[in-house]
Amino acid sequence: MTTVDESLVLKPFDKLPLLHTATILLIGSEGVGKHDLAKSIVGIDTDVSYQVRTTVSLPLPSIKEPSRPRIDFVCFIIDLTNKESFNNVEESLKYIDGRYFLGRACFVALKVKNHMSRCVHLEILTSLADHCGAPILYGGLETDAESMTLARQILTMTEIAAGFKKNISPALIEATRVAYNLI
């Protein structure tokens, strides 16, 4: 088993937050549509300012680098028709602190409707998400409506993670999600 340099691990509270600003990190292989999703997220008019950063994989540059902002929410984007996209996300998980999986991260499964061309089975993705304790958003980026729906779901989760929703916390969402799964 390889050890990971702790200075490269992404931690949820390693930098101070910016006032009324949240930063979303989209992690996914080239060609999965993370830039299209980022444009959809930024295109939604809200009272809060959002920064969307994209990367192919983790680790990110060192925490000491001034250009690296605090990351409030992480989306792992997986194209179910591309096995490399799943492997890339799985490898990146080594470089993220487990506290992100307490309501500050999710998996985004794309191209769910393409049953015949799937390389990644939903059971494998579900197993990974359950292991991490993170929700999966299923969607597509083929139409503007699909992109906007996915972007709104991510924004809602980010607002909760960043503390912009009154009386709702990531821990509360996680507790209700776990309780619902036990029923």
OpenMM code with the backbone's topology and positions (N, CA, C; nanometers):
from openmm import Vec3, app, unit

residues = "MET THR THR VAL ASP GLU SER LEU VAL LEU LYS PRO PHE ASP LYS LEU PRO LEU LEU HIS THR ALA THR ILE LEU LEU ILE GLY SER GLU GLY VAL GLY LYS HIS ASP LEU ALA LYS SER ILE VAL GLY ILE ASP THR ASP VAL SER TYR GLN VAL ARG THR THR VAL SER LEU PRO LEU PRO SER ILE LYS GLU PRO SER ARG PRO ARG ILE ASP PHE VAL CYS PHE ILE ILE ASP LEU THR ASN LYS GLU SER PHE ASN ASN VAL GLU GLU SER LEU LYS TYR ILE ASP GLY ARG TYR PHE LEU GLY ARG ALA CYS PHE VAL ALA LEU LYS VAL LYS ASN HIS MET SER ARG CYS VAL HIS LEU GLU ILE LEU THR SER LEU ALA ASP HIS CYS GLY ALA PRO ILE LEU TYR GLY GLY LEU GLU THR ASP ALA GLU SER MET THR LEU ALA ARG GLN ILE LEU THR MET THR GLU ILE ALA ALA GLY PHE LYS LYS ASN ILE SER PRO ALA LEU ILE GLU ALA THR ARG VAL ALA TYR ASN LEU ILE".split()
positions = [
    Vec3(0.0840, -0.1187, 0.0000),
    Vec3(0.0000, 0.0000, 0.0000),
    Vec3(0.0883, 0.1248, 0.0000),
    Vec3(0.0590, 0.2171, -0.0887),
    Vec3(0.1373, 0.3400, -0.0984),
    Vec3(0.0853, 0.4434, 0.0010),
    Vec3(0.1786, 0.5161, 0.0597),
    Vec3(0.1385, 0.6238, 0.1489),
    Vec3(0.1297, 0.7526, 0.0689),
    Vec3(0.0425, 0.8391, 0.1136),
    Vec3(0.0174, 0.9650, 0.0447),
    Vec3(0.0778, 1.0780, 0.1280),
    Vec3(0.1468, 1.1689, 0.0619),
    Vec3(0.2031, 1.2858, 0.1285),
    Vec3(0.0881, 1.3716, 0.1817),
    Vec3(0.0810, 1.3896, 0.3126),
    Vec3(-0.0283, 1.4626, 0.3769),
    Vec3(-0.0406, 1.6069, 0.3288),
    Vec3(0.0696, 1.6669, 0.2855),
    Vec3(0.0622, 1.8055, 0.2392),
    Vec3(-0.0141, 1.8169, 0.1067),
    Vec3(-0.0343, 1.7048, 0.0385),
    Vec3(-0.1072, 1.7050, -0.0883),
    Vec3(-0.2550, 1.6706, -0.0724),
    Vec3(-0.2951, 1.6285, 0.0471),
    Vec3(-0.4336, 1.5894, 0.0705),
    Vec3(-0.5208, 1.7141, 0.0830),
    Vec3(-0.6299, 1.7170, 0.0076),
    Vec3(-0.7244, 1.8281, 0.0095),
    Vec3(-0.8084, 1.8185, 0.1363),
    Vec3(-0.8063, 1.9245, 0.2177),
    Vec3(-0.8803, 1.9276, 0.3441),
    Vec3(-0.9848, 2.0382, 0.3383),
    Vec3(-1.1028, 2.0164, 0.3999),
    Vec3(-1.2113, 2.1135, 0.3868),
    Vec3(-1.1887, 2.2473, 0.4564),
    Vec3(-1.1086, 2.2527, 0.5612),
    Vec3(-1.0948, 2.3770, 0.6364),
    Vec3(-0.9512, 2.4265, 0.6397),
    Vec3(-0.8765, 2.4036, 0.5313),
    Vec3(-0.7349, 2.4409, 0.5308),
    Vec3(-0.7105, 2.5877, 0.4960),
    Vec3(-0.8115, 2.6573, 0.4506),
    Vec3(-0.7993, 2.8007, 0.4212),
    Vec3(-0.9232, 2.8722, 0.4733),
    Vec3(-0.9112, 3.0017, 0.4942),
    Vec3(-1.0245, 3.0810, 0.5393),
    Vec3(-1.1233, 3.1021, 0.4247),
    Vec3(-1.2534, 3.1050, 0.4555),
    Vec3(-1.3519, 3.1275, 0.3488),
    Vec3(-1.3525, 3.2731, 0.3044),
    Vec3(-1.3978, 3.2954, 0.1825),
    Vec3(-1.4192, 3.4301, 0.1317),
    Vec3(-1.5632, 3.4697, 0.1626),
    Vec3(-1.5873, 3.5965, 0.1876),
    Vec3(-1.7199, 3.6455, 0.2222),
    Vec3(-1.8175, 3.6249, 0.1070),
    Vec3(-1.9286, 3.5576, 0.1331),
    Vec3(-2.0353, 3.5320, 0.0360),
    Vec3(-1.9844, 3.4673, -0.0927),
    Vec3(-1.8820, 3.3856, -0.0804),
    Vec3(-1.8254, 3.3171, -0.1967),
    Vec3(-1.8008, 3.1711, -0.1624),
    Vec3(-1.8361, 3.0845, -0.2528),
    Vec3(-1.8099, 2.9419, -0.2362),
    Vec3(-1.7342, 2.8930, -0.3594),
    Vec3(-1.6450, 2.7983, -0.3360),
    Vec3(-1.5667, 2.7426, -0.4460),
    Vec3(-1.6013, 2.5953, -0.4628),
    Vec3(-1.6314, 2.5592, -0.5865),
    Vec3(-1.6663, 2.4224, -0.6227),
    Vec3(-1.5521, 2.3666, -0.7061),
    Vec3(-1.5095, 2.2456, -0.6740),
    Vec3(-1.4056, 2.1780, -0.7511),
    Vec3(-1.4685, 2.0633, -0.8275),
    Vec3(-1.4560, 2.0659, -0.9603),
    Vec3(-1.5051, 1.9582, -1.0464),
    Vec3(-1.3849, 1.8741, -1.0883),
    Vec3(-1.3877, 1.7453, -1.0537),
    Vec3(-1.2781, 1.6543, -1.0864),
    Vec3(-1.3296, 1.5526, -1.1871),
    Vec3(-1.2624, 1.5428, -1.3013),
    Vec3(-1.3039, 1.4467, -1.4024),
    Vec3(-1.2083, 1.4452, -1.5200),
    Vec3(-1.2049, 1.3347, -1.5879),
    Vec3(-1.1169, 1.3178, -1.7036),
    Vec3(-1.1500, 1.4181, -1.8135),
    Vec3(-1.0564, 1.4351, -1.9042),
    Vec3(-1.0790, 1.5209, -2.0208),
    Vec3(-1.1965, 1.4657, -2.1008),
    Vec3(-1.2807, 1.5563, -2.1463),
    Vec3(-1.3907, 1.5167, -2.2336),
    Vec3(-1.5171, 1.4715, -2.1636),
    Vec3(-1.5228, 1.4762, -2.0291),
    Vec3(-1.6450, 1.4332, -1.9613),
    Vec3(-1.7499, 1.5428, -1.9547),
    Vec3(-1.7117, 1.6659, -1.9823),
    Vec3(-1.8073, 1.7757, -1.9831),
    Vec3(-1.8004, 1.8650, -1.8601),
    Vec3(-1.6920, 1.8586, -1.7873),
    Vec3(-1.6835, 1.9393, -1.6644),
    Vec3(-1.6827, 2.0885, -1.6940),
    Vec3(-1.6292, 2.1300, -1.8076),
    Vec3(-1.6295, 2.2723, -1.8422),
    Vec3(-1.7709, 2.3195, -1.8775),
    Vec3(-1.8482, 2.2361, -1.9451),
    Vec3(-1.9877, 2.2689, -1.9747),
    Vec3(-2.0683, 2.2802, -1.8459),
    Vec3(-2.0431, 2.1869, -1.7529),
    Vec3(-2.1114, 2.1911, -1.6242),
    Vec3(-2.0720, 2.3163, -1.5466),
    Vec3(-1.9450, 2.3523, -1.5507),
    Vec3(-1.8973, 2.4737, -1.4823),
    Vec3(-1.9678, 2.5971, -1.5382),
    Vec3(-1.9826, 2.6052, -1.6706),
    Vec3(-2.0525, 2.7187, -1.7324),
    Vec3(-2.1987, 2.7243, -1.6869),
    Vec3(-2.2618, 2.6090, -1.6753),
    Vec3(-2.4007, 2.6050, -1.6285),
    Vec3(-2.4111, 2.6522, -1.4843),
    Vec3(-2.3178, 2.6104, -1.4005),
    Vec3(-2.3197, 2.6518, -1.2596),
    Vec3(-2.3013, 2.8022, -1.2475),
    Vec3(-2.2031, 2.8555, -1.3178),
    Vec3(-2.1737, 2.9986, -1.3104),
    Vec3(-2.2871, 3.0801, -1.3720),
    Vec3(-2.3583, 3.0223, -1.4671),
    Vec3(-2.4663, 3.0930, -1.5350),
    Vec3(-2.5931, 3.1093, -1.4534),
    Vec3(-2.6041, 3.0425, -1.3393),
    Vec3(-2.7233, 3.0537, -1.2553),
    Vec3(-2.7106, 3.1786, -1.1683),
    Vec3(-2.8139, 3.2618, -1.1705),
    Vec3(-2.8128, 3.3866, -1.0947),
    Vec3(-2.8523, 3.3588, -0.9497),
    Vec3(-2.7606, 3.3881, -0.8563),
    Vec3(-2.7857, 3.3691, -0.7134),
    Vec3(-2.7339, 3.4895, -0.6356),
    Vec3(-2.7666, 3.4910, -0.5069),
    Vec3(-2.7181, 3.5976, -0.4191),
    Vec3(-2.5731, 3.5749, -0.3779),
    Vec3(-2.5253, 3.4565, -0.3998),
    Vec3(-2.3912, 3.4179, -0.3580),
    Vec3(-2.3020, 3.4090, -0.4807),
    Vec3(-2.1765, 3.4401, -0.4628),
    Vec3(-2.0796, 3.4298, -0.5714),
    Vec3(-2.0169, 3.2900, -0.5691),
    Vec3(-2.0021, 3.2319, -0.6860),
    Vec3(-1.9416, 3.0990, -0.6961),
    Vec3(-1.8191, 3.1031, -0.7851),
    Vec3(-1.7164, 3.0344, -0.7392),
    Vec3(-1.5998, 3.0074, -0.8220),
    Vec3(-1.6059, 2.8594, -0.8547),
    Vec3(-1.5824, 2.8253, -0.9781),
    Vec3(-1.5785, 2.6844, -1.0162),
    Vec3(-1.4402, 2.6556, -1.0708),
    Vec3(-1.3737, 2.5608, -1.0101),
    Vec3(-1.2411, 2.5180, -1.0539),
    Vec3(-1.2544, 2.3776, -1.1102),
    Vec3(-1.1748, 2.3476, -1.2106),
    Vec3(-1.1762, 2.2134, -1.2685),
    Vec3(-1.0358, 2.1555, -1.2657),
    Vec3(-1.0306, 2.0248, -1.2553),
    Vec3(-0.9037, 1.9542, -1.2626),
    Vec3(-0.9297, 1.8143, -1.3167),
    Vec3(-0.8284, 1.7598, -1.3773),
    Vec3(-0.8394, 1.6235, -1.4289),
    Vec3(-0.8285, 1.5237, -1.3146),
    Vec3(-0.7403, 1.5524, -1.2190),
    Vec3(-0.7226, 1.4610, -1.1064),
    Vec3(-0.6595, 1.5341, -0.9892),
    Vec3(-0.6608, 1.4685, -0.8764),
    Vec3(-0.5900, 1.5170, -0.7585),
    Vec3(-0.4561, 1.4459, -0.7543),
    Vec3(-0.3546, 1.4997, -0.6907),
    Vec3(-0.3550, 1.6111, -0.5973),
    Vec3(-0.3476, 1.7460, -0.6671),
    Vec3(-0.3903, 1.8477, -0.5921),
    Vec3(-0.3786, 1.9859, -0.6365),
    Vec3(-0.2421, 2.0385, -0.5950),
    Vec3(-0.2064, 2.1579, -0.6415),
    Vec3(-0.0813, 2.2187, -0.5934),
    Vec3(-0.0853, 2.2360, -0.4421),
    Vec3(0.0273, 2.2569, -0.3844),
    Vec3(0.0407, 2.2691, -0.2397),
    Vec3(-0.0545, 2.3730, -0.1825),
    Vec3(-0.0952, 2.3497, -0.0586),
    Vec3(-0.1853, 2.4417, 0.0113),
    Vec3(-0.1241, 2.5803, 0.0257),
    Vec3(0.0069, 2.5890, 0.0277),
    Vec3(0.0753, 2.7165, 0.0479),
    Vec3(0.0694, 2.8056, -0.0755),
    Vec3(0.0320, 2.7497, -0.1871),
    Vec3(0.0244, 2.8292, -0.3100),
    Vec3(-0.0906, 2.9293, -0.2988),
    Vec3(-0.0623, 3.0588, -0.3139),
    Vec3(-0.1649, 3.1613, -0.2914),
    Vec3(-0.2824, 3.1559, -0.3892),
    Vec3(-0.2629, 3.1041, -0.5076),
    Vec3(-0.3717, 3.1012, -0.6060),
    Vec3(-0.4741, 2.9919, -0.5755),
    Vec3(-0.4406, 2.9019, -0.4848),
    Vec3(-0.5337, 2.7931, -0.4535),
    Vec3(-0.6342, 2.8391, -0.3482),
    Vec3(-0.7639, 2.8450, -0.3835),
    Vec3(-0.8655, 2.8897, -0.2876),
    Vec3(-0.9094, 2.7764, -0.1946),
    Vec3(-0.9874, 2.8125, -0.0961),
    Vec3(-1.0527, 2.7119, -0.0121),
    Vec3(-1.1563, 2.6413, -0.0995),
    Vec3(-1.1644, 2.5117, -0.0897),
    Vec3(-1.2608, 2.4342, -0.1679),
    Vec3(-1.3772, 2.3992, -0.0758),
    Vec3(-1.4973, 2.4476, -0.1087),
    Vec3(-1.6145, 2.4242, -0.0249),
    Vec3(-1.6901, 2.2974, -0.0629),
    Vec3(-1.6841, 2.2597, -0.1913),
    Vec3(-1.7589, 2.1429, -0.2363),
    Vec3(-1.6829, 2.0759, -0.3505),
    Vec3(-1.6832, 1.9428, -0.3509),
    Vec3(-1.6109, 1.8659, -0.4524),
    Vec3(-1.7083, 1.7755, -0.5269),
    Vec3(-1.7024, 1.7786, -0.6603),
    Vec3(-1.7827, 1.6897, -0.7454),
    Vec3(-1.6879, 1.5998, -0.8237),
    Vec3(-1.7054, 1.4711, -0.8078),
    Vec3(-1.6297, 1.3732, -0.8857),
    Vec3(-1.7172, 1.3344, -1.0042),
    Vec3(-1.6741, 1.3688, -1.1243),
    Vec3(-1.7554, 1.3466, -1.2436),
    Vec3(-1.7100, 1.2199, -1.3149),
    Vec3(-1.8059, 1.1297, -1.3364),
    Vec3(-1.7762, 1.0016, -1.3990),
    Vec3(-1.8654, 0.9832, -1.5212),
    Vec3(-1.8034, 0.9622, -1.6353),
    Vec3(-1.8740, 0.9282, -1.7584),
    Vec3(-1.8852, 0.7760, -1.7588),
    Vec3(-2.0064, 0.7249, -1.7488),
    Vec3(-2.0257, 0.5801, -1.7376),
    Vec3(-1.9884, 0.5046, -1.8648),
    Vec3(-1.9642, 0.5761, -1.9745),
    Vec3(-1.9225, 0.5095, -2.0977),
    Vec3(-1.7700, 0.5123, -2.1138),
    Vec3(-1.7010, 0.5585, -2.0104),
    Vec3(-1.5553, 0.5719, -2.0167),
    Vec3(-1.4936, 0.5161, -1.8887),
    Vec3(-1.4361, 0.3980, -1.8951),
    Vec3(-1.3768, 0.3318, -1.7786),
    Vec3(-1.2633, 0.4146, -1.7191),
    Vec3(-1.1871, 0.4832, -1.8049),
    Vec3(-1.0754, 0.5663, -1.7564),
    Vec3(-1.1258, 0.6787, -1.6664),
    Vec3(-1.2432, 0.7294, -1.6952),
    Vec3(-1.3022, 0.8348, -1.6132),
    Vec3(-1.3266, 0.7845, -1.4703),
    Vec3(-1.3747, 0.6622, -1.4568),
    Vec3(-1.3958, 0.6017, -1.3243),
    Vec3(-1.2621, 0.5780, -1.2550),
    Vec3(-1.1658, 0.5222, -1.3268),
    Vec3(-1.0338, 0.4950, -1.2680),
    Vec3(-0.9668, 0.6229, -1.2200),
    Vec3(-0.9826, 0.7310, -1.2968),
    Vec3(-0.9259, 0.8597, -1.2614),
    Vec3(-0.9837, 0.9108, -1.1289),
    Vec3(-1.1146, 0.9020, -1.1149),
    Vec3(-1.1802, 0.9451, -0.9910),
    Vec3(-1.1373, 0.8566, -0.8747),
    Vec3(-1.1340, 0.7280, -0.8979),
    Vec3(-1.0943, 0.6343, -0.7919),
    Vec3(-0.9524, 0.6640, -0.7424),
    Vec3(-0.8624, 0.6959, -0.8329),
    Vec3(-0.7240, 0.7299, -0.7966),
    Vec3(-0.7184, 0.8630, -0.7210),
    Vec3(-0.8021, 0.9578, -0.7584),
    Vec3(-0.8045, 1.0897, -0.6936),
    Vec3(-0.8551, 1.0835, -0.5499),
    Vec3(-0.9351, 0.9838, -0.5183),
    Vec3(-0.9913, 0.9726, -0.3833),
    Vec3(-0.8837, 0.9611, -0.2753),
    Vec3(-0.7653, 0.9155, -0.3125),
    Vec3(-0.6550, 0.9036, -0.2163),
    Vec3(-0.6121, 1.0396, -0.1626),
    Vec3(-0.6387, 1.1444, -0.2384),
    Vec3(-0.5888, 1.2776, -0.2053),
    Vec3(-0.6968, 1.3704, -0.1509),
    Vec3(-0.8009, 1.3141, -0.0939),
    Vec3(-0.9062, 1.3970, -0.0361),
    Vec3(-0.9340, 1.3506, 0.1063),
    Vec3(-0.9427, 1.4461, 0.1959),
    Vec3(-0.9691, 1.4189, 0.3369),
    Vec3(-1.1106, 1.3622, 0.3513),
    Vec3(-1.1266, 1.2655, 0.4378),
    Vec3(-1.2563, 1.2014, 0.4581),
    Vec3(-1.3659, 1.2948, 0.5059),
    Vec3(-1.3295, 1.4087, 0.5659),
    Vec3(-1.4310, 1.5039, 0.6134),
    Vec3(-1.5112, 1.5653, 0.4988),
    Vec3(-1.4595, 1.5596, 0.3776),
    Vec3(-1.5370, 1.6083, 0.2632),
    Vec3(-1.6608, 1.5233, 0.2407),
    Vec3(-1.6548, 1.3988, 0.2844),
    Vec3(-1.7677, 1.3093, 0.2597),
    Vec3(-1.8763, 1.3227, 0.3655),
    Vec3(-1.8674, 1.4280, 0.4448),
    Vec3(-1.9745, 1.4618, 0.5384),
    Vec3(-2.0529, 1.5803, 0.4812),
    Vec3(-2.1077, 1.5606, 0.3628),
    Vec3(-2.1930, 1.6615, 0.3009),
    Vec3(-2.1210, 1.7644, 0.2165),
    Vec3(-1.9934, 1.7437, 0.1871),
    Vec3(-1.9175, 1.8409, 0.1100),
    Vec3(-1.8659, 1.7820, -0.0219),
    Vec3(-1.9199, 1.6691, -0.0630),
    Vec3(-1.8758, 1.6054, -0.1879),
    Vec3(-1.9894, 1.5212, -0.2440),
    Vec3(-1.9823, 1.4992, -0.3742),
    Vec3(-2.0773, 1.4095, -0.4387),
    Vec3(-2.0124, 1.3496, -0.5633),
    Vec3(-2.0737, 1.2439, -0.6122),
    Vec3(-2.0354, 1.1844, -0.7390),
    Vec3(-2.1407, 1.2254, -0.8409),
    Vec3(-2.0986, 1.2552, -0.9616),
    Vec3(-2.1901, 1.2891, -1.0697),
    Vec3(-2.1721, 1.1838, -1.1780),
    Vec3(-2.2781, 1.1071, -1.2032),
    Vec3(-2.2751, 1.0022, -1.3050),
    Vec3(-2.3406, 1.0541, -1.4322),
    Vec3(-2.2635, 1.0554, -1.5403),
    Vec3(-2.3121, 1.1052, -1.6690),
    Vec3(-2.3349, 0.9901, -1.7662),
    Vec3(-2.4204, 1.0139, -1.8628),
    Vec3(-2.4542, 0.9176, -1.9689),
    Vec3(-2.5148, 0.7896, -1.9119),
    Vec3(-2.6033, 0.8069, -1.8163),
    Vec3(-2.6712, 0.6946, -1.7520),
    Vec3(-2.7658, 0.6262, -1.8491),
    Vec3(-2.8220, 0.7009, -1.9427),
    Vec3(-2.9206, 0.6460, -2.0362),
    Vec3(-2.8590, 0.5535, -2.1409),
    Vec3(-2.7284, 0.5590, -2.1600),
    Vec3(-2.6615, 0.4771, -2.2623),
    Vec3(-2.6320, 0.3377, -2.2074),
    Vec3(-2.7355, 0.2568, -2.1901),
    Vec3(-2.7198, 0.1239, -2.1298),
    Vec3(-2.6204, 0.0360, -2.2052),
    Vec3(-2.6288, 0.0375, -2.3363),
    Vec3(-2.5477, -0.0551, -2.4169),
    Vec3(-2.4003, -0.0150, -2.4222),
    Vec3(-2.3698, 0.1112, -2.4069),
    Vec3(-2.2303, 0.1534, -2.4203),
    Vec3(-2.1620, 0.1806, -2.2857),
    Vec3(-2.2251, 0.1439, -2.1757),
    Vec3(-2.1641, 0.1635, -2.0439),
    Vec3(-2.0434, 0.0737, -2.0236),
    Vec3(-1.9374, 0.1307, -1.9729),
    Vec3(-1.8182, 0.0547, -1.9333),
    Vec3(-1.8120, 0.0402, -1.7817),
    Vec3(-1.8809, 0.1295, -1.7132),
    Vec3(-1.8843, 0.1284, -1.5669),
    Vec3(-2.0255, 0.0904, -1.5252),
    Vec3(-2.0379, -0.0171, -1.4492),
    Vec3(-2.1690, -0.0618, -1.4036),
    Vec3(-2.2133, 0.0219, -1.2847),
    Vec3(-2.3414, 0.0485, -1.2784),
    Vec3(-2.3945, 0.1305, -1.1701),
    Vec3(-2.3674, 0.0697, -1.0331),
    Vec3(-2.3623, -0.0624, -1.0257),
    Vec3(-2.3362, -0.1283, -0.8972),
    Vec3(-2.1971, -0.0936, -0.8447),
    Vec3(-2.1004, -0.0827, -0.9335),
    Vec3(-1.9637, -0.0482, -0.8928),
    Vec3(-1.9594, 0.0961, -0.8427),
    Vec3(-2.0239, 0.1860, -0.9148),
    Vec3(-2.0279, 0.3260, -0.8727),
    Vec3(-2.1035, 0.3405, -0.7412),
    Vec3(-2.2158, 0.2725, -0.7280),
    Vec3(-2.2942, 0.2784, -0.6048),
    Vec3(-2.2141, 0.2253, -0.4868),
    Vec3(-2.1405, 0.1186, -0.5093),
    Vec3(-2.0558, 0.0625, -0.4042),
    Vec3(-1.9486, 0.1622, -0.3609),
    Vec3(-1.8862, 0.2288, -0.4562),
    Vec3(-1.7842, 0.3292, -0.4249),
    Vec3(-1.8459, 0.4453, -0.3477),
    Vec3(-1.9608, 0.4936, -0.3919),
    Vec3(-2.0279, 0.6053, -0.3244),
    Vec3(-2.0701, 0.5665, -0.1830),
    Vec3(-2.1194, 0.4452, -0.1661),
    Vec3(-2.1566, 0.3979, -0.0325),
    Vec3(-2.0351, 0.3878, 0.0579),
    Vec3(-1.9254, 0.3392, 0.0021),
    Vec3(-1.8007, 0.3280, 0.0789),
    Vec3(-1.7542, 0.4655, 0.1270),
    Vec3(-1.7682, 0.5649, 0.0413),
    Vec3(-1.7263, 0.7017, 0.0760),
    Vec3(-1.8330, 0.7755, 0.1562),
    Vec3(-1.9565, 0.7302, 0.1479),
    Vec3(-2.0653, 0.7989, 0.2164),
    Vec3(-2.1083, 0.9253, 0.1451),
    Vec3(-2.0994, 0.9259, 0.0135),
    Vec3(-2.1351, 1.0442, -0.0646),
    Vec3(-2.2510, 1.0118, -0.1584),
    Vec3(-2.3368, 1.1095, -0.1846),
    Vec3(-2.4480, 1.0862, -0.2771),
    Vec3(-2.4023, 1.0844, -0.4225),
    Vec3(-2.4863, 1.0258, -0.5065),
    Vec3(-2.4625, 1.0246, -0.6509),
    Vec3(-2.5735, 1.1055, -0.7167),
    Vec3(-2.5339, 1.1971, -0.8031),
    Vec3(-2.6298, 1.2688, -0.8863),
    Vec3(-2.6226, 1.2069, -1.0252),
    Vec3(-2.7362, 1.1640, -1.0769),
    Vec3(-2.7414, 1.1056, -1.2099),
    Vec3(-2.7939, 1.2109, -1.3058),
    Vec3(-2.7259, 1.2267, -1.4179),
    Vec3(-2.7723, 1.3277, -1.5115),
    Vec3(-2.7001, 1.3212, -1.6433),
    Vec3(-2.7196, 1.4250, -1.7182),
    Vec3(-2.6565, 1.4357, -1.8482),
    Vec3(-2.6273, 1.5800, -1.8783),
    Vec3(-2.5452, 1.6005, -1.9781),
    Vec3(-2.5101, 1.7352, -2.0211),
    Vec3(-2.5442, 1.7565, -2.1681),
    Vec3(-2.6266, 1.6664, -2.2232),
    Vec3(-2.6591, 1.6714, -2.3650),
    Vec3(-2.7470, 1.7904, -2.4002),
    Vec3(-2.8373, 1.8313, -2.3105),
    Vec3(-2.9242, 1.9451, -2.3370),
    Vec3(-2.9031, 2.0516, -2.2299),
    Vec3(-2.9460, 2.1735, -2.2613),
    Vec3(-2.9350, 2.2821, -2.1640),
    Vec3(-3.0180, 2.2524, -2.0394),
    Vec3(-3.1342, 2.1933, -2.0579),
    Vec3(-3.2218, 2.1623, -1.9445),
    Vec3(-3.1545, 2.0626, -1.8499),
    Vec3(-3.0916, 1.9602, -1.9055),
    Vec3(-3.0210, 1.8616, -1.8223),
    Vec3(-2.9046, 1.9265, -1.7488),
    Vec3(-2.8302, 2.0096, -1.8170),
    Vec3(-2.7158, 2.0785, -1.7561),
    Vec3(-2.7601, 2.1691, -1.6425),
    Vec3(-2.8659, 2.2432, -1.6649),
    Vec3(-2.9147, 2.3357, -1.5627),
    Vec3(-2.9699, 2.2615, -1.4412),
    Vec3(-3.0376, 2.1507, -1.4628),
    Vec3(-3.0893, 2.0712, -1.3512),
    Vec3(-2.9739, 2.0203, -1.2652),
    Vec3(-2.8732, 1.9660, -1.3285),
    Vec3(-2.7561, 1.9167, -1.2576),
    Vec3(-2.6841, 2.0303, -1.1855),
    Vec3(-2.6709, 2.1443, -1.2517),
    Vec3(-2.6041, 2.2603, -1.1920),
    Vec3(-2.6800, 2.3093, -1.0688),
    Vec3(-2.8120, 2.3131, -1.0757),
    Vec3(-2.8920, 2.3575, -0.9605),
    Vec3(-2.8779, 2.2615, -0.8426),
    Vec3(-2.8729, 2.1322, -0.8706),
    Vec3(-2.8551, 2.0346, -0.7626),
    Vec3(-2.7199, 2.0551, -0.6944),
    Vec3(-2.6172, 2.0764, -0.7736),
    Vec3(-2.4835, 2.0986, -0.7179),
    Vec3(-2.4795, 2.2289, -0.6390),
    Vec3(-2.5419, 2.3334, -0.6898),
    Vec3(-2.5445, 2.4610, -0.6186),
    Vec3(-2.6160, 2.4499, -0.4848),
    Vec3(-2.7261, 2.3778, -0.4815),
    Vec3(-2.7983, 2.3587, -0.3549),
    Vec3(-2.7102, 2.2875, -0.2534),
    Vec3(-2.6419, 2.1825, -0.2958),
    Vec3(-2.5535, 2.1093, -0.2054),
    Vec3(-2.4363, 2.1975, -0.1608),
    Vec3(-2.3864, 2.2808, -0.2507),
    Vec3(-2.2754, 2.3707, -0.2176),
    Vec3(-2.3195, 2.4773, -0.1183),
    Vec3(-2.4374, 2.5332, -0.1377),
    Vec3(-2.4880, 2.6336, -0.0451),
    Vec3(-2.4996, 2.5778, 0.0960),
    Vec3(-2.5426, 2.4543, 0.1079),
    Vec3(-2.5521, 2.3897, 0.2391),
    Vec3(-2.4124, 2.3673, 0.2963),
    Vec3(-2.3221, 2.3151, 0.2142),
    Vec3(-2.1855, 2.2864, 0.2603),
    Vec3(-2.1119, 2.4129, 0.3032),
    Vec3(-2.1369, 2.5238, 0.2347),
    Vec3(-2.0678, 2.6494, 0.2654),
    Vec3(-2.1365, 2.7284, 0.3761),
    Vec3(-2.2507, 2.6801, 0.4246),
    Vec3(-2.3198, 2.7462, 0.5343),
    Vec3(-2.4096, 2.8607, 0.4928),
    Vec3(-2.4527, 2.8641, 0.3675),
    Vec3(-2.5375, 2.9722, 0.3193),
    Vec3(-2.6865, 2.9462, 0.3402),
    Vec3(-2.7241, 2.8264, 0.3787),
    Vec3(-2.8648, 2.7933, 0.4050),
    Vec3(-2.8861, 2.7917, 0.5562),
    Vec3(-2.9804, 2.8710, 0.6033),
    Vec3(-3.0067, 2.8776, 0.7468),
    Vec3(-3.0666, 2.7466, 0.7969),
    Vec3(-3.0234, 2.7046, 0.9137),
    Vec3(-3.0759, 2.5875, 0.9851),
    Vec3(-3.0562, 2.4549, 0.9123),
    Vec3(-2.9696, 2.4536, 0.8123),
    Vec3(-2.9382, 2.3284, 0.7430),
    Vec3(-2.7869, 2.3156, 0.7393),
    Vec3(-2.7371, 2.1991, 0.7775),
    Vec3(-2.5933, 2.1760, 0.7743),
    Vec3(-2.5646, 2.0466, 0.6997),
    Vec3(-2.4414, 2.0295, 0.6545),
    Vec3(-2.4059, 1.9035, 0.5897),
    Vec3(-2.4288, 1.7828, 0.6811),
    Vec3(-2.4058, 1.7996, 0.8106),
    Vec3(-2.4270, 1.6891, 0.9050),
    Vec3(-2.5747, 1.6502, 0.9115),
    Vec3(-2.6642, 1.7486, 0.9071),
    Vec3(-2.8077, 1.7200, 0.9079),
    Vec3(-2.8480, 1.6436, 0.7821),
    Vec3(-2.8003, 1.6877, 0.6688),
    Vec3(-2.8306, 1.6178, 0.5433),
    Vec3(-2.7790, 1.4746, 0.5478),
    Vec3(-2.6570, 1.4577, 0.5967),
    Vec3(-2.5977, 1.3239, 0.6060),
    Vec3(-2.6776, 1.2353, 0.7012),
    Vec3(-2.7213, 1.2911, 0.8137),
    Vec3(-2.7990, 1.2131, 0.9104),
    Vec3(-2.9321, 1.1676, 0.8521),
    Vec3(-2.9972, 1.2555, 0.7760),
    Vec3(-3.1252, 1.2165, 0.7159),
    Vec3(-3.1040, 1.1167, 0.6021),
    Vec3(-2.9946, 1.1301, 0.5292),
    Vec3(-2.9646, 1.0364, 0.4197),
    Vec3(-2.9366, 0.8976, 0.4757),
    Vec3(-2.8583, 0.8904, 0.5805),
    Vec3(-2.8241, 0.7615, 0.6426),
    Vec3(-2.9478, 0.7002, 0.7050),
    Vec3(-3.0281, 0.7810, 0.7747),
    Vec3(-3.1498, 0.7301, 0.8370),
    Vec3(-3.2461, 0.6771, 0.7316),
    Vec3(-3.2566, 0.7468, 0.6173),
    Vec3(-3.3448, 0.7028, 0.5103),
    Vec3(-3.2970, 0.5688, 0.4534),
    Vec3(-3.1677, 0.5508, 0.4392),
    Vec3(-3.1141, 0.4254, 0.3851),
    Vec3(-3.1330, 0.3088, 0.4804),
    Vec3(-3.1463, 0.3360, 0.6093),
    Vec3(-3.1642, 0.2279, 0.7068),
    Vec3(-3.3067, 0.1754, 0.7085),
    Vec3(-3.4015, 0.2557, 0.6597),
    Vec3(-3.5426, 0.2149, 0.6616),
    Vec3(-3.5668, 0.1062, 0.5614),
] * unit.nanometer
topology = app.Topology()
chain = topology.addChain("A")
for resn in residues:
    res = topology.addResidue(resn, chain)
    for name in ("N", "CA", "C"):
        topology.addAtom(name, app.Element.getBySymbol(name[0]), res)
